[in-house]
Amino acid sequence: MWAAYVGASTSALRTWCYAAHATPKASLDFARLLRAVVIAQQCQIWDLQNVLDVIDARTLERMMIRGEVAELMKRQIAPNVYEYLSCQRFIKDKTSRISLARALGLSTEIPS
């Protein structure tokens, strides 16, 4: 569904992920959590399990642990995009993180 949404083939999407030094799974998890953060900022609602449509809380927990954002995402108030980008480890390549920050309109550099 992700490939269809961006108008690319599955293999092209995979290739883009690897070119950005990330696995497709890490990229998808990164994007899902980023989407939740953006929705929370717009709607002032921080209900991660419902926003991500995850039924089993253990699935969500594993995703947050993989990205090293478990503590950030368990807060009562949603993190902002800068906080999420600074803490997450789905996308580890510094150049890719800087590109993401620029694409999201953040002028401040994301720490390593």
C-alpha positions, 0 to 999 in steps of 0.5 A: 500500500505504501508503494501505491500511495507514493506512486512507485513500484515496491522494488523502487521503494525498496531501492530508495530506502536502501539508497538512503541507508535504511531498510524498508521496514525501518523507513515504514516504521519511521514514517508511521510514527512521524505521521502520528506525531504530525497528527497529534500536533494538528489535533492535540490528541496523543493516542498512539495506538489508535492513530496507528491502528495497532490492536496489540500494544506489544506490536507498538512497543516493539516498534518503539524499541526498534526506533529507540523512541519508547520513552519519548512516545510514552509521554502524556503529551505528544513530542513535536517533530523536532523531538521525534527526529532528534531521538529516533534511530530508524534513520541512522544516516546523518545525511538522510536525517538532515534531508528529512529535516529540510523536507519537513521545514525544520531549519535547525540541524538534527543532532547525531 
